Amino acid sequence: MPPSLRIGPYTVIALADGAGPFFSPRGEAFPDATTEQWAAADRFDPDALDADGRWRLQFRTFAIRSDRGVTLVDAGIGPADGPAASWAPVPGALPASLAAAGIEPADVDTVVLTHLHTDHVGWAVVGGEQARPFFPNAEYLLQQAELDAVAEVNPQLRSTVIDPLRRTDQLRLLDGDTPLRSGERVFATPGHTPGHQSVLVESGRELVAVTGDLLVHAIQLLHPEIAYVHETDPERARASRRQVLHSRTADTLYLATPHLTEPFIVR
């Protein structure tokens, strides 16, 4: 069984899709980080640095399961011919991870795409020229602001992801914070991309934030002010990180992150 976290009626399950080095040196990805900040990040997440000194990322999605359905947050790096194939360690293992969690693709009723970067949409649509949604019964949720910026974020995804989902009438566009039918809540966290969104799962005084790329390395968890070079709006990204990390709405905040070594972190 994949790693999981239970709060109230919800089980949040971390689903591995792959792991591998980033395509550029981490110093270029976070040019403002100091030596002391890197040292602190390496103590916090030592396995994010491989033997050759490269930034090693995990690639994972998260399933949120309750008696009201199954929500998947993001769609991973995808198959060998997926959109992330030029840089990510495809083929991804998400189908096997879903099976290990006892989830069939047809069981998923909601897919939240946090944003339109290729390592987060890889299994959304499969089949190449015979394109089809991998989750046949799911409604796919995307912020309108993200679609509006698709030419800036990833223009090829209009034809390979957006158009196939529209043809099957499975794409639903959101405008900001939105409650989901299973009780979770989509929370707008723009900055990494114009329409980036995260998912909040709340029970009592416990809260899980499934972060997407709100933060991509432990250095941004320890120092939320540090910008990532691939953020479209660094100032808005900082504000979104601080809003989540400094939340006062819960006694316990868990972060469910796609790229850090450990899938769940208590903040």
NUDREN-257884 format. One record per residue (C-alpha): residue number from 0; residue in one letter; x negated, y, z. Coordinates in steps of 0.1 Angstrom, whole numbers, padded with zeros to 4 digits. Example, Ala and Ser with C-alpha at 12.3 -4.5 7.8 and 13.67 -1.06 7.14 Angstrom:
<sites>
(site 0,A,(-0123,-0045,0078))
(site 1,S,(-0137,-0011,0071))
</sites>
This chain:
<sites>
(site 0,M,(0000,0000,0000))
(site 1,P,(-0014,0034,-0009))
(site 2,P,(-0021,0059,0019))
(site 3,S,(0011,0075,0032))
(site 4,L,(0025,0100,0058))
(site 5,R,(0059,0097,0074))
(site 6,I,(0078,0128,0087))
(site 7,G,(0115,0124,0096))
(site 8,P,(0133,0106,0067))
(site 9,Y,(0105,0112,0042))
(site 10,T,(0075,0091,0033))
(site 11,V,(0049,0110,0013))
(site 12,I,(0027,0086,-0006))
(site 13,A,(-0007,0094,-0021))
(site 14,L,(-0011,0078,-0055))
(site 15,A,(-0046,0076,-0069))
(site 16,D,(-0051,0081,-0107))
(site 17,G,(-0089,0084,-0109))
(site 18,A,(-0121,0100,-0096))
(site 19,G,(-0151,0115,-0113))
(site 20,P,(-0174,0145,-0116))
(site 21,F,(-0163,0180,-0126))
(site 22,F,(-0173,0192,-0160))
(site 23,S,(-0195,0221,-0148))
(site 24,P,(-0217,0228,-0117))
(site 25,R,(-0198,0236,-0086))
(site 26,G,(-0218,0269,-0082))
(site 27,E,(-0203,0280,-0115))
(site 28,A,(-0168,0271,-0104))
(site 29,F,(-0171,0291,-0072))
(site 30,P,(-0197,0318,-0080))
(site 31,D,(-0191,0338,-0048))
(site 32,A,(-0196,0310,-0024))
(site 33,T,(-0226,0313,0000))
(site 34,T,(-0251,0287,0010))
(site 35,E,(-0236,0286,0045))
(site 36,Q,(-0201,0282,0031))
(site 37,W,(-0212,0253,0009))
(site 38,A,(-0229,0236,0039))
(site 39,A,(-0197,0239,0059))
(site 40,A,(-0176,0225,0031))
(site 41,D,(-0200,0196,0027))
(site 42,R,(-0197,0187,0064))
(site 43,F,(-0159,0188,0061))
(site 44,D,(-0158,0168,0028))
(site 45,P,(-0191,0151,0023))
(site 46,D,(-0179,0127,-0004))
(site 47,A,(-0170,0156,-0027))
(site 48,L,(-0207,0158,-0035))
(site 49,D,(-0221,0129,-0055))
(site 50,A,(-0257,0115,-0055))
(site 51,D,(-0266,0138,-0084))
(site 52,G,(-0253,0169,-0066))
(site 53,R,(-0222,0172,-0087))
(site 54,W,(-0187,0181,-0075))
(site 55,R,(-0168,0148,-0074))
(site 56,L,(-0130,0152,-0076))
(site 57,Q,(-0102,0128,-0068))
(site 58,F,(-0072,0129,-0092))
(site 59,R,(-0040,0119,-0075))
(site 60,T,(-0003,0126,-0075))
(site 61,F,(0022,0122,-0046))
(site 62,A,(0055,0104,-0043))
(site 63,I,(0081,0116,-0018))
(site 64,R,(0105,0088,-0010))
(site 65,S,(0137,0090,0011))
(site 66,D,(0171,0074,0010))
(site 67,R,(0181,0102,-0013))
(site 68,G,(0156,0093,-0041))
(site 69,V,(0120,0095,-0052))
(site 70,T,(0103,0128,-0062))
(site 71,L,(0069,0127,-0079))
(site 72,V,(0047,0157,-0076))
(site 73,D,(0025,0160,-0107))
(site 74,A,(0017,0134,-0133))
(site 75,G,(-0021,0128,-0131))
(site 76,I,(-0047,0125,-0158))
(site 77,G,(-0028,0100,-0179))
(site 78,P,(-0037,0072,-0203))
(site 79,A,(-0068,0069,-0225))
(site 80,D,(-0053,0092,-0252))
(site 81,G,(-0038,0117,-0226))
(site 82,P,(-0044,0154,-0228))
(site 83,A,(-0071,0153,-0202))
(site 84,A,(-0092,0127,-0221))
(site 85,S,(-0119,0153,-0231))
(site 86,W,(-0131,0157,-0195))
(site 87,A,(-0113,0135,-0170))
(site 88,P,(-0119,0098,-0162))
(site 89,V,(-0091,0083,-0182))
(site 90,P,(-0073,0060,-0184))
(site 91,G,(-0057,0068,-0151))
(site 92,A,(-0045,0043,-0125))
(site 93,L,(-0011,0059,-0117))
(site 94,P,(0010,0030,-0130))
(site 95,A,(-0008,0005,-0108))
(site 96,S,(-0007,0029,-0078))
(site 97,L,(0031,0033,-0083))
(site 98,A,(0035,-0005,-0085))
(site 99,A,(0014,-0009,-0053))
(site 100,A,(0038,0015,-0036))
(site 101,G,(0068,-0004,-0048))
(site 102,I,(0080,0023,-0072))
(site 103,E,(0090,0017,-0108))
(site 104,P,(0088,0046,-0133))
(site 105,A,(0126,0043,-0136))
(site 106,D,(0130,0048,-0099))
(site 107,V,(0117,0084,-0101))
(site 108,D,(0145,0109,-0103))
(site 109,T,(0125,0141,-0101))
(site 110,V,(0091,0151,-0113))
(site 111,V,(0077,0184,-0102))
(site 112,L,(0049,0197,-0124))
(site 113,T,(0030,0221,-0103))
(site 114,H,(0014,0237,-0134))
(site 115,L,(0003,0230,-0170))
(site 116,H,(-0033,0219,-0166))
(site 117,T,(-0041,0186,-0184))
(site 118,D,(-0050,0167,-0152))
(site 119,H,(-0016,0173,-0137))
(site 120,V,(0007,0163,-0167))
(site 121,G,(-0011,0133,-0181))
(site 122,W,(0016,0107,-0175))
(site 123,A,(0045,0131,-0180))
(site 124,V,(0049,0121,-0217))
(site 125,V,(0032,0091,-0233))
(site 126,G,(0033,0073,-0266))
(site 127,G,(0015,0096,-0290))
(site 128,E,(0035,0101,-0322))
(site 129,Q,(0063,0081,-0306))
(site 130,A,(0064,0105,-0276))
(site 131,R,(0086,0096,-0247))
(site 132,P,(0089,0106,-0210))
(site 133,F,(0071,0081,-0189))
(site 134,F,(0098,0085,-0162))
(site 135,P,(0129,0079,-0182))
(site 136,N,(0155,0089,-0155))
(site 137,A,(0137,0119,-0141))
(site 138,E,(0144,0156,-0143))
(site 139,Y,(0111,0174,-0148))
(site 140,L,(0108,0207,-0130))
(site 141,L,(0086,0236,-0142))
(site 142,Q,(0086,0273,-0133))
(site 143,Q,(0098,0295,-0161))
(site 144,A,(0068,0317,-0156))
(site 145,E,(0045,0287,-0163))
(site 146,L,(0063,0280,-0196))
(site 147,D,(0062,0317,-0205))
(site 148,A,(0024,0315,-0201))
(site 149,V,(0018,0282,-0219))
(site 150,A,(-0001,0299,-0247))
(site 151,E,(-0025,0312,-0221))
(site 152,V,(-0026,0281,-0198))
(site 153,N,(-0027,0252,-0223))
(site 154,P,(-0012,0259,-0257))
(site 155,Q,(-0013,0222,-0269))
(site 156,L,(0010,0211,-0242))
(site 157,R,(0040,0228,-0258))
(site 158,S,(0041,0202,-0285))
(site 159,T,(0028,0172,-0265))
(site 160,V,(0047,0177,-0232))
(site 161,I,(0073,0205,-0233))
(site 162,D,(0090,0197,-0267))
(site 163,P,(0094,0160,-0260))
(site 164,L,(0110,0167,-0226))
(site 165,R,(0133,0192,-0242))
(site 166,R,(0143,0167,-0269))
(site 167,T,(0155,0143,-0242))
(site 168,D,(0171,0171,-0221))
(site 169,Q,(0148,0163,-0191))
(site 170,L,(0132,0197,-0186))
(site 171,R,(0146,0220,-0160))
(site 172,L,(0131,0255,-0156))
(site 173,L,(0130,0271,-0122))
(site 174,D,(0127,0308,-0111))
(site 175,G,(0108,0309,-0079))
(site 176,D,(0116,0290,-0047))
(site 177,T,(0142,0262,-0052))
(site 178,P,(0157,0235,-0029))
(site 179,L,(0156,0200,-0044))
(site 180,R,(0185,0175,-0041))
(site 181,S,(0165,0151,-0020))
(site 182,G,(0159,0179,0006))
(site 183,E,(0124,0190,-0003))
(site 184,R,(0117,0225,-0015))
(site 185,V,(0097,0239,-0044))
(site 186,F,(0077,0269,-0033))
(site 187,A,(0062,0293,-0058))
(site 188,T,(0025,0297,-0053))
(site 189,P,(0012,0317,-0083))
(site 190,G,(-0023,0326,-0090))
(site 191,H,(-0041,0294,-0101))
(site 192,T,(-0018,0297,-0131))
(site 193,P,(0011,0323,-0135))
(site 194,G,(0038,0298,-0126))
(site 195,H,(0020,0275,-0102))
(site 196,Q,(0043,0258,-0077))
(site 197,S,(0039,0236,-0046))
(site 198,V,(0064,0214,-0028))
(site 199,L,(0073,0216,0009))
(site 200,V,(0087,0187,0029))
(site 201,E,(0100,0196,0063))
(site 202,S,(0114,0177,0093))
(site 203,G,(0118,0194,0126))
(site 204,R,(0086,0212,0134))
(site 205,E,(0065,0192,0110))
(site 206,L,(0057,0204,0075))
(site 207,V,(0039,0188,0045))
(site 208,A,(0027,0210,0017))
(site 209,V,(0020,0192,-0015))
(site 210,T,(-0004,0218,-0028))
(site 211,G,(-0011,0211,-0065))
(site 212,D,(-0041,0233,-0072))
(site 213,L,(-0034,0259,-0046))
(site 214,L,(-0068,0248,-0034))
(site 215,V,(-0091,0225,-0053))
(site 216,H,(-0121,0221,-0030))
(site 217,A,(-0127,0221,0008))
(site 218,I,(-0145,0254,0004))
(site 219,Q,(-0111,0271,-0003))
(site 220,L,(-0095,0254,0027))
(site 221,L,(-0122,0267,0050))
(site 222,H,(-0125,0300,0032))
(site 223,P,(-0092,0308,0014))
(site 224,E,(-0107,0341,0001))
(site 225,I,(-0131,0323,-0022))
(site 226,A,(-0120,0324,-0058))
(site 227,Y,(-0121,0295,-0083))
(site 228,V,(-0134,0306,-0117))
(site 229,H,(-0104,0289,-0135))
(site 230,E,(-0077,0308,-0116))
(site 231,T,(-0058,0331,-0139))
(site 232,D,(-0052,0357,-0111))
(site 233,P,(-0076,0353,-0082))
(site 234,E,(-0059,0378,-0060))
(site 235,R,(-0025,0362,-0063))
(site 236,A,(-0042,0328,-0058))
(site 237,R,(-0057,0341,-0025))
(site 238,A,(-0024,0354,-0013))
(site 239,S,(-0007,0321,-0021))
(site 240,R,(-0034,0301,-0002))
(site 241,R,(-0031,0324,0028))
(site 242,Q,(0007,0322,0028))
(site 243,V,(0006,0284,0030))
(site 244,L,(-0024,0279,0052))
(site 245,H,(-0013,0305,0078))
(site 246,S,(0023,0294,0079))
(site 247,R,(0039,0299,0113))
(site 248,T,(0071,0279,0104))
(site 249,A,(0058,0246,0118))
(site 250,D,(0039,0232,0148))
(site 251,T,(0021,0208,0125))
(site 252,L,(0011,0215,0089))
(site 253,Y,(-0001,0186,0067))
(site 254,L,(-0017,0194,0034))
(site 255,A,(-0014,0168,0006))
(site 256,T,(-0041,0176,-0019))
(site 257,P,(-0048,0162,-0054))
(site 258,H,(-0086,0167,-0055))
(site 259,L,(-0101,0166,-0020))
(site 260,T,(-0115,0132,-0008))
(site 261,E,(-0089,0126,0019))
(site 262,P,(-0053,0129,0006))
(site 263,F,(-0038,0143,0038))
(site 264,I,(-0053,0170,0060))
(site 265,V,(-0039,0184,0092))
(site 266,R,(-0042,0221,0093))
</sites>
